[in-house]
Amino acid sequence: MATILRDLSYQYQWLYDGISRVAALAVGGESRFRQLALQGLPIAQDSKVLDLCCGSGQTTQFLVPRSRHVTGLDGSPLSIKRAQQNVPQATYIEAFAEKIPLSDNEFDLVHTSAAMHEMEAEQLHQILQEVYRVLKPGGYFAMVDFHAPTNPFFVPGLAVFFWLFETETAWRLIETDLVDLLTGIGFQVKDRTLHAGGSLQVIQAQKPAS
């Protein structure tokens, strides 16, 4: 069942968007959810921003008013096509996050939203290493993704969502200490906050300045 609903949610944009809106109610709506990881970050009009695993541009739309230099990257040609239609102000690249075809030390900010739970453990490590590589010294990495709920009230809802729409990689992510993983790569974790009864985590980490 999970595979069927998962495939349908990616095939039909209206279904994916509807699921996203319902899930985002736990943090105050989709607009707030998409900007959770961006709060308090120094984003200027000349900042170079990479929206990693950008999907159909759900967060990209909130980045382009803040910066003139936003790049969206996704491995799905369908997602890239939708993002180009939805947020034409950004530049897009079809590529996998494990091997970002961009230069070292290029971006002031790399952002990713609800994508890392899709990755196998080795992929996740490779992606975070790539993020570190493409960030400028002093640049920020901001992410929001699932976390094991700290409030028992949220456990059944997250479990049902995972069973219907996710794979085993989501279960493994909530058992992963992302702060420890990021620190091991070289990041300085500046902030981690939990939302929706602990079922979502927002992490902001910085590449040390030279």
N, C-alpha and C positions, 0 to 999 in steps of 0.2 A: 504493500500500500504506500509506503513512504516514497518509493521510487516513482510511482505513478503521479502522486500529488506534487512531488518535487519537480518532475519533468513538466507537468502542466503549468506550474507556477512560473517556470522560466519561458515556456512557450507562449503563454498568454499574458501580455503586459498588464492588462486590467486585473487579472487574478493576483499577480505578484504585488502590484500596487495596493490592492485591497488588503492582502495579508499584512503587508508592511504597515499600513495605516492602523490596522487593528492592534498589531503587536506594539506599535509606538505609543499607544494610548497610556501604557504603563509609565511613561516618562513625560507625559504632557503633550503628546502629539508628534506627528512625523517631522514637522519643522524643527522642533526642539531636539528630537532624536538625532537628526542629521547634523546638527550643529554642536552636539554635546562635546565632542572631542576638540572643537575649535575654540572653546571658551577660554579667554585670557591669553591667547597666543598672539604674538606680534606679527600680524599680517598686514603688509602695506601694499600699495598699488604696484610697486616695483618688485615685490617678493615673487620668487619663482616657486610655484606650488605644483606638486604632483599628487593627483587623486588616484591612488593605486587601487586596482580592481574596482574601477569607477562604475561598473554596471551601466545603467541607462542614464547616468548623470544625476542621480538622486541627491548627492551631496555636492557635486560639481556646480549645480545651480546656485548654491550658497557661497561658493568660493569665487566665482567670477565677478560679483560686485565688489569684492575686497581686493582682488589682484587682477592685473592685466595679463599676467603670464601664468595661466593655469593649463596644465597638461593632464588629460585623463588617459589612463592605461588600463586595458582589459584584454584578456585572452579570447573573449567571445566576439566574433565578428557581428553577431546580431546585436549584442549589447553596445558595441561601438557605433553601429548604425543608428540605434535608438538614441544614444547620447548625442550624436552629431545633430540629430533632429531636435532633441529636447533642449540642448544647451550649445548652440552653435558658436558661442563666444570663446569656447575653449579649443585647444588643439588636442587631437586624439592619436593614440598609438595602439595598434593591435599587437599585443605581445604578452608573454607570460611573466608574472611577477618574479619568478625564480631567476630570470635572466633579463633584467631590464636593459634595453638597448639604448642607454643614455650614459653620458659622461660621469666620471667621478666628480664629487664635490659640486654638483650642479644646482641643487634645490635648497631653498630656505625652509621648506616645509614639505613633508610627505604625510599624507593622510590616507587612512583606510577605514572603511565602515562595514562591519558585519561581513567580513570576507575571510579572515584568518581561520575561522572555524571550518572552512571548506578544505583546509590543507592537511596533508599527512605531516607527521612530525618532521621528517627530513625536508619537505617542502617549506614548512614554516620557518625552519632555521635558515634555509637558503634565502628566503624572501627577506627576513630581517637583516641578514648580512648584506643583501643588495640595497636595502633601504639605507643602511649605514654608509655604504659606499657612495651612493648618489647624493647624500646630504652634504651640504657645506659644513665645515667646522662651525659649531655654534647653532646649526640648524636643528629643527624640531621634527620628531615623529609623533603623530597623534593617531590613536586608534580607539575604536569602540567595538566591543564584541561580547560574547556570552561569558558568564561567570557562574560558578556554582552558587545557587541562591543561599543567602544567609538568613532569610525569612522563610520558614517552612511553608507559609501560605502560598509562595510562588513556585514551590517544587512541582506540584502536579501540572500546572500550566506549562512550565518549561518542558517537562517530560513529554507531555502530549504533543507539543509543538515539534520537539525533536523526533518523536516517533513518526509523525506525519510528514515532515518536510525536510528533515536533515539526515545525515549519514553518521556513521560511527565516529567520524573525525570531530564532530561537534561535541560528542561526549568526552573525547580525549582532550579537547581544548580546555574544558572546564576543570580538568584535573591537572592542567599545566600551569606552572608558576611562571607567568609571562614576565613578571618583574625580574626574576632570577635569570631568565633566558636573555632578556634585553641587556641586563648588566653584564652577563658573560660575554656578549658580543662587543661591548665597549660603551654602551649608552649610559648616560646618567638619568635615571628615572626621576623626574621632577614632581610628578603627581599621579596618583591613582585614586579614582573615586568609584564607588559602587552605586548603582541605581536600580530601580524596580525590584526592591527586596533583595538586592545583591545579585540578581540574575544578569545584569549588564555591568561591564567594567569599562571605564575610560582611563586610558594611560597616555600620559604626555612625557616623552623622553627626549633628551637632547644629546646630540653628538658633541663631545667636548671640543671647545675652541682650541685651535693650535697654539 
